[in-house]
Amino acid sequence: MSLLVVGLSHRSAPVSVLERASLSTDAQFKLLQDTVAAEPAAEAAVLATCNRIELYADVDKFHAGVAELSTLLAQHSGVGLEELTPYLYVHYEDRAVHHFFSVACGLDSMVVGEGQILGQIKDSLARAQELHTAGRLLNDLFQQALRVGKRAHSETGIDRAGQSLVTFGLEQLAAGEDVRDWARGKRALVIGAGSMSSLAAATLARAGITELVVANRTLDRAERLAQILTEGGGTADVSARAVPMESVPAELTRADVAVSCTGATGLVLTAEAVAASVEGRTGAPAAFAEESAAPDVRPLPPTSVGADENCPLDLPAAQQSAVQQSGFSVMGEAAVAGMDAATLEQHAAWVDNATVDRRLAARRSPETDAELITALAATAAAVGRIPERRRPEPVAVPARPQPVLFLLDLAMPRDVDAAAHRLAGVRLVDIESLSEASADAPMAADVDQVRRIVADEVAAFGAAQRAAHITPTVVALRAMAADVVAGEMARLDGRLPGLDDKHRAEITQTVKRVVDKLLHAPTVRVKQLAAEPGGAGYADALRTLFDLDQETVAAVSRAEDSTEKNAQNRGPA
């Protein structure tokens, strides 16, 4: 069996596709169940966050596994397979391990170095354990990924390379101002009481928010979070209270900052609701700001090119050629783009009510053509028949008013209507704008050190898995040796029935020590060899050399899996 991951993330897909492909909790449970029920997969786990959806599986066939996992992702996400496929990536065996450890360290996050992914990995493992879809491989993988992530954060300064999405989002809202200075004295509304919302509430409290309101569909959870914020140590003095979801419109009118991260499938805040809250704060209707258009060439006076009867030029063809070659308007140089000198001369002659023999013009030399083009350009500039392209004139863009309401949408799919971005007096930061902003975020020098940690841990994980693969064979070999010792001692009892217990025990120990010494060096060495790349064949060699029964080896594996599963059901470390 081999590790396979099929998924999509902010690196491979636009936010709009990630938003549509997001999986609810119920959809994740169903996806796990259907994956292990499929033929190629024996184990499965789903890692679904606001910027990635990945399906991990232990498969026995690569191509069949890729096809099956891709199809299942498409079915449960609701995005058609043909549409989803271009955005999917596939990692297999060691590359899959390397990818996952990089994810755990925050190297593949939208904000490099953020540590929230570790909690999401832990939740993903707990979900797979709850459904019993994670066996030895995925449990080992996820447990080590958690250790690798913790090691990266404790041994390096990767935390300096990035922050959580919450911190990064607040920095974007502050627009260059220090977050503490920006937040001081403001009132905040947090919509949702899950892990991301709780992190947002705690971050806002530490930043200096004076009043914080938590709204959630389940009021009890909102009240618990508000109580933690009020009584918990380590945060600044903040007044926190809980309200039901139906109170959000009224609370939004009072809030300066609103952070939303729910699992809702539809919009939590529509543009109209945001506009109403702005109007409630300012007393004036919130207008939608006009989208500033890119400056363009001002319209130029019409020319006679193809505009009059009997003009020898084909205007539609000239327009199409011009747009394809230069992108200029046909009111400028594009009117002559791509035309040869003979055609230009024919047009000039028609303008001057003369005629030109096309056949004679076609026989002109390149030098003549160059001279003719120069003369025609000078004539056109003088008479205005083919005007020159003019410089774009700057377009005055009215300044947007200072925002009175700051919105941070960390949900996927989005909670806040994207149209709210155009509302005057509103600053909206969502996953899409965070993705664009983080593309230019600086990388810390510690990233290289984390990459070395990942490479070392991938090698260690591979060695451990290969060594574990041979363990059942070694155990079966020692069990066979123990059976041989027991058989020989029984034979000795038959030959020496008067042997007392003391001497019998001494002989038994002696025989066992001989067998153990003979097996020690080969079994230790074979584990070392099996841990190296390409060492999987040593288990087969051991079974062949000692004529071990395959069913005995399989029984040892099943027993170890049962013991491992009992330990795993107690929860992740």
SULNOR-V357825 format. One record per pair of residues at least 24 apart in sequence whose C-alpha atoms are under 7 Angstrom apart, sorted by the first residue. I is the first residue (numbers start at 1). J is the second residue. If there is no record, write none. Layout:
BEGIN
i->I j->J
i->I j->J
END
This chain:
BEGIN
i->1 j->58
i->1 j->59
i->1 j->60
i->2 j->58
i->2 j->59
i->2 j->60
i->2 j->93
i->3 j->57
i->3 j->58
i->3 j->59
i->3 j->92
i->3 j->93
i->3 j->96
i->4 j->56
i->4 j->57
i->4 j->58
i->4 j->59
i->4 j->91
i->4 j->92
i->4 j->93
i->4 j->96
i->5 j->54
i->5 j->55
i->5 j->56
i->5 j->57
i->5 j->90
i->5 j->91
i->5 j->92
i->5 j->96
i->6 j->54
i->6 j->55
i->6 j->56
i->6 j->66
i->6 j->69
i->6 j->70
i->6 j->88
i->6 j->89
i->6 j->90
i->6 j->91
i->7 j->53
i->7 j->54
i->7 j->55
i->7 j->88
i->7 j->89
i->7 j->90
i->8 j->52
i->8 j->53
i->8 j->54
i->8 j->87
i->8 j->88
i->8 j->89
i->9 j->51
i->9 j->52
i->9 j->53
i->10 j->51
i->10 j->52
i->10 j->110
i->12 j->87
i->12 j->88
i->13 j->87
i->15 j->432
i->18 j->51
i->19 j->412
i->19 j->413
i->20 j->79
i->20 j->413
i->21 j->77
i->21 j->78
i->21 j->79
i->22 j->77
i->22 j->412
i->22 j->413
i->23 j->77
i->27 j->76
i->31 j->72
i->31 j->76
i->32 j->133
i->36 j->133
i->40 j->64
i->40 j->65
i->41 j->65
i->43 j->133
i->43 j->134
i->43 j->135
i->44 j->133
i->44 j->134
i->45 j->124
i->45 j->125
i->45 j->128
i->45 j->133
i->45 j->134
i->46 j->124
i->47 j->121
i->47 j->124
i->50 j->411
i->50 j->412
i->97 j->458
i->98 j->454
i->98 j->458
i->101 j->145
i->101 j->148
i->101 j->454
i->102 j->454
i->104 j->145
i->104 j->146
i->104 j->149
i->105 j->148
i->105 j->149
i->105 j->152
i->110 j->435
i->110 j->438
i->111 j->162
i->111 j->163
i->111 j->164
i->111 j->165
i->111 j->438
i->112 j->161
i->112 j->162
i->113 j->158
i->113 j->159
i->113 j->161
i->113 j->162
i->113 j->163
i->114 j->159
i->114 j->162
i->114 j->163
i->114 j->164
i->115 j->164
i->116 j->164
i->118 j->146
i->118 j->149
i->126 j->571
i->126 j->572
i->129 j->569
i->136 j->561
i->152 j->450
i->156 j->446
i->156 j->449
i->156 j->450
i->157 j->446
i->158 j->446
i->158 j->447
i->160 j->444
i->161 j->443
i->161 j->444
i->166 j->200
i->169 j->408
i->169 j->429
i->169 j->434
i->173 j->406
i->173 j->427
i->173 j->429
i->179 j->207
i->180 j->207
i->180 j->208
i->183 j->207
i->183 j->208
i->183 j->209
i->184 j->208
i->184 j->209
i->185 j->209
i->185 j->210
i->186 j->210
i->186 j->256
i->187 j->211
i->187 j->212
i->187 j->255
i->187 j->256
i->187 j->257
i->188 j->212
i->188 j->213
i->188 j->255
i->188 j->256
i->188 j->257
i->188 j->258
i->189 j->213
i->189 j->214
i->189 j->252
i->189 j->255
i->189 j->257
i->189 j->258
i->189 j->259
i->190 j->214
i->190 j->215
i->190 j->258
i->190 j->259
i->190 j->260
i->191 j->215
i->191 j->216
i->191 j->259
i->191 j->260
i->191 j->261
i->191 j->262
i->192 j->216
i->192 j->260
i->192 j->261
i->192 j->262
i->193 j->221
i->193 j->222
i->193 j->225
i->196 j->261
i->197 j->261
i->198 j->225
i->202 j->229
i->205 j->235
i->205 j->236
i->205 j->238
i->206 j->235
i->206 j->236
i->208 j->236
i->209 j->238
i->210 j->238
i->210 j->239
i->211 j->238
i->211 j->239
i->211 j->240
i->212 j->238
i->212 j->239
i->212 j->240
i->212 j->241
i->213 j->240
i->213 j->241
i->213 j->242
i->214 j->241
i->214 j->242
i->214 j->243
i->215 j->242
i->215 j->243
i->215 j->244
i->215 j->245
i->215 j->248
i->216 j->244
i->216 j->245
i->217 j->244
i->217 j->245
i->219 j->243
i->219 j->244
i->249 j->273
i->249 j->277
i->252 j->277
i->253 j->277
i->253 j->278
i->253 j->280
i->253 j->281
i->256 j->404
i->256 j->405
i->256 j->406
i->257 j->405
i->257 j->406
i->257 j->407
i->258 j->406
i->258 j->407
i->258 j->408
i->259 j->407
i->259 j->408
i->259 j->409
i->260 j->408
i->260 j->409
i->260 j->410
i->260 j->411
i->260 j->415
i->261 j->409
i->261 j->410
i->261 j->411
i->261 j->415
i->262 j->411
i->265 j->413
i->266 j->415
i->267 j->414
i->267 j->415
i->267 j->416
i->267 j->417
i->268 j->415
i->268 j->416
i->269 j->415
i->269 j->416
i->269 j->417
i->270 j->416
i->270 j->417
i->271 j->417
i->271 j->419
i->271 j->420
i->274 j->420
i->275 j->423
i->286 j->423
i->286 j->424
i->287 j->423
i->287 j->424
i->288 j->422
i->288 j->423
i->288 j->424
i->289 j->422
i->289 j->423
i->289 j->424
i->292 j->397
i->295 j->392
i->295 j->394
i->295 j->395
i->296 j->392
i->297 j->390
i->297 j->391
i->297 j->392
i->298 j->392
i->300 j->331
i->302 j->331
i->303 j->331
i->303 j->385
i->303 j->386
i->304 j->385
i->312 j->347
i->332 j->386
i->332 j->387
i->332 j->388
i->332 j->389
i->333 j->386
i->333 j->387
i->333 j->388
i->333 j->389
i->341 j->369
i->341 j->372
i->341 j->373
i->400 j->424
i->401 j->425
i->403 j->427
i->463 j->531
i->463 j->532
i->464 j->531
i->466 j->530
i->466 j->531
i->466 j->535
i->466 j->536
i->467 j->527
i->467 j->530
i->467 j->531
i->470 j->527
i->470 j->530
i->470 j->539
i->472 j->553
i->472 j->556
i->472 j->557
i->473 j->539
i->473 j->543
i->473 j->553
i->474 j->523
i->476 j->552
i->476 j->553
i->476 j->556
i->477 j->548
i->485 j->511
i->485 j->512
END
